[in-house]
Amino acid sequence: MPEGLQRPDLFLVARILENLDRADGPARPTNLQLASAINYTQLERYLEFLSGRGLVQIQPAEDGSSRILITAKGREALTYLARAIRDTLREEFSRRV
């Protein structure tokens, strides 16, 4: 596992998975990086982390670059994370009101 991702930012994990889920087919790394609002080094670390857990699949493209797809397991994780984030934020907001 890359250094620094022993405790990944779950909001960022959810954002990357959500961007992949919304993509119309396989995503180019640069497009995913821009959509996720992170630098390319961070994206590479997170993609290694996510692919190592079966949440995304990195495929070689004909032009020599790569394309990223969300897997079924990644969609399940996104659903779980989105629900947890929503519930946590709702609870946090309720405490402050």
Secondary structure, DSSP 4 states (H G I P E B T S, - for coil): --TT-SS--HHHHHHHHHHHHHSSSSBPHHHHHHHHT--HHHHHHHHHHHHHTTSEEEEE-TTSSEEEEE-HHHHHHHHHHHHHHHHHHHHHHHHH-
